[in-house]
Amino acid sequence: MTEIGEPSGTSAPEPDGGERLRLCLLGPVQAWCGERELELGPPQQRALLTALALRARRIVSVDELLDALWEEPPARAAAIVRTYVSRLRRVLEPDRVHPSVLVSSGSGYVLRLPADCVDTEVFEDRVAAAGRARARGTRPGRSGCCGRRAGCGTASRWPGCRGRSPRRTGPGWSSAG
């Protein structure tokens, strides 16, 4: 996989009248444009989006996508992938003639979303920040890099991405954190 730079600018592409596009992979696969949940289609199409999102900003070959979707790909598997991509483009960027979020690149596709628009990447960044805080001797709960203070799982940051806050117990956590 080849690394592709993030889209220009600091925020996610805005496919629908200026609303940020966000993907939720932790739990049911969902996409949000502002406060509106997008209809991602059937499970296998969602699985394709997940495979691309887990490798965001990198070229994912059609062969890699076939491996992600099927143990034994059907004869027309590559055509099915192209159909799923076409449908997802219409959902993610309904008003665009030339896609900028889900783009073709060489023999594959790239999902061009900034890291802060995919919940798994936000989670990984927060875990790494907590590890750095702990290495400095700072309590992770007070560094603002974990839990609700950082926006993980809150409706304001990730509408529709439902989940419960983890119970904070053990070394480094207090009832105030």
C-alpha positions in Angstrom: 0.0 0.0 0.0 1.2 3.5 -0.9 0.7 6.3 1.5 -1.4 9.2 0.1 -1.4 12.6 1.8 -4.4 13.9 3.6 -6.8 16.0 1.6 -5.7 19.7 1.5 -7.1 21.7 4.3 -7.6 20.8 8.0 -11.1 19.4 8.0 -12.8 16.5 6.4 -14.3 16.9 3.0 -17.7 18.5 3.1 -19.9 16.5 0.7 -23.2 18.0 1.7 -23.6 21.7 2.2 -20.6 22.2 4.5 -21.1 19.3 6.9 -18.2 17.2 8.1 -18.0 13.6 7.0 -17.2 11.1 9.8 -16.9 7.3 9.9 -17.7 5.1 12.9 -16.1 1.7 12.8 -16.1 0.9 16.5 -19.4 -0.8 16.7 -21.9 -0.8 13.8 -20.3 0.7 10.7 -21.8 4.1 10.3 -21.1 7.3 8.4 -22.3 10.7 9.4 -22.5 14.0 7.5 -23.0 16.5 10.3 -25.9 15.2 12.3 -27.3 13.1 9.5 -26.6 9.4 9.3 -25.8 8.2 5.8 -27.3 5.0 4.3 -24.2 2.8 3.5 -26.1 0.0 1.9 -25.8 -3.8 2.5 -23.3 -5.4 4.9 -20.7 -6.4 2.2 -20.7 -2.8 0.9 -20.1 -1.6 4.5 -17.3 -4.1 4.8 -15.7 -2.6 1.7 -15.9 0.9 3.3 -14.4 -0.5 6.5 -11.5 -2.1 4.6 -10.8 1.2 3.0 -11.2 3.2 6.2 -8.8 1.0 8.1 -6.2 1.9 5.5 -7.3 5.5 5.0 -5.1 7.7 2.8 -3.3 4.6 1.4 -4.0 2.8 -1.9 -5.8 -0.4 -1.3 -5.6 -2.7 -4.4 -8.6 -4.4 -5.8 -7.0 -7.8 -4.9 -6.7 -6.7 -1.3 -10.4 -5.7 -1.3 -11.3 -9.1 -2.8 -9.4 -10.8 0.0 -11.1 -8.6 2.6 -14.6 -9.4 1.3 -14.5 -13.1 0.2 -12.6 -16.3 1.1 -13.4 -17.4 -2.4 -14.2 -14.4 -4.6 -17.0 -15.0 -7.2 -16.2 -14.8 -10.9 -17.4 -11.2 -11.1 -15.9 -10.0 -7.8 -14.0 -7.1 -9.3 -17.1 -5.8 -11.0 -19.0 -6.1 -7.6 -16.2 -4.1 -6.0 -16.6 -1.4 -8.7 -20.3 -1.3 -8.1 -19.9 -0.9 -4.3 -17.4 1.9 -4.8 -19.7 3.7 -7.2 -22.6 3.4 -4.7 -20.5 4.6 -1.8 -19.3 7.6 -3.8 -22.9 8.6 -4.4 -23.6 8.3 -0.7 -20.4 10.0 0.5 -20.3 12.8 -2.1 -23.8 13.0 -3.7 -23.2 16.4 -5.4 -19.7 15.8 -6.7 -19.0 15.0 -10.4 -15.4 14.2 -9.6 -15.0 12.3 -6.3 -12.5 13.5 -3.8 -13.2 11.3 -0.8 -13.2 7.8 -2.4 -10.9 8.0 -5.4 -9.4 5.5 -7.9 -5.7 5.3 -7.8 -3.7 2.9 -10.0 -5.1 -0.6 -9.5 -7.1 0.3 -6.4 -8.9 2.9 -4.3 -8.1 5.5 -1.6 -10.4 6.8 1.0 -9.1 10.3 1.6 -10.3 11.3 5.0 -8.3 13.0 7.7 -7.4 10.9 10.7 -9.8 12.9 12.9 -12.8 11.8 10.8 -12.4 8.0 11.5 -13.2 6.9 15.0 -10.6 4.1 15.1 -7.8 6.6 14.3 -9.1 9.0 16.9 -9.1 6.2 19.4 -5.6 5.1 18.5 -4.3 8.7 18.8 -5.9 9.1 22.2 -4.4 5.8 23.4 -1.0 6.9 22.2 -1.4 10.3 23.9 -2.4 8.6 27.1 0.7 6.4 26.9 2.9 9.5 26.4 1.2 11.2 29.3 1.7 8.3 31.6 5.4 8.0 30.5 5.7 11.7 31.6 4.2 10.8 34.9 1.0 12.7 34.1 -2.3 11.0 34.9 -4.0 10.2 31.6 -7.5 11.3 32.8 -6.2 14.7 33.6 -4.2 15.2 30.4 -7.4 15.5 28.4 -6.5 12.6 26.1 -9.0 9.9 27.1 -12.7 9.5 27.7 -15.4 12.0 27.4 -13.2 15.0 28.0 -11.5 14.3 24.6 -14.8 13.7 22.8 -14.5 10.0 22.4 -18.0 8.6 22.1 -19.8 11.8 22.8 -22.8 12.8 20.8 -21.3 16.2 20.1 -18.2 14.7 18.4 -19.5 11.4 17.0 -23.3 11.6 16.7 -24.9 8.2 16.4 -21.7 6.4 17.4 -23.2 4.8 20.5 -21.2 3.3 23.2 -20.6 3.5 26.9 -17.7 5.2 28.6 -15.2 2.7 29.9 -15.1 2.3 33.6 -12.0 4.0 34.9 -10.5 1.8 37.6 -7.0 0.7 38.5 -3.7 2.5 38.8 -3.7 6.0 37.4 -7.5 6.5 37.7 -9.5 8.2 40.3 -13.2 8.8 40.8 -12.5 12.5 39.9 -10.8 11.6 36.6 
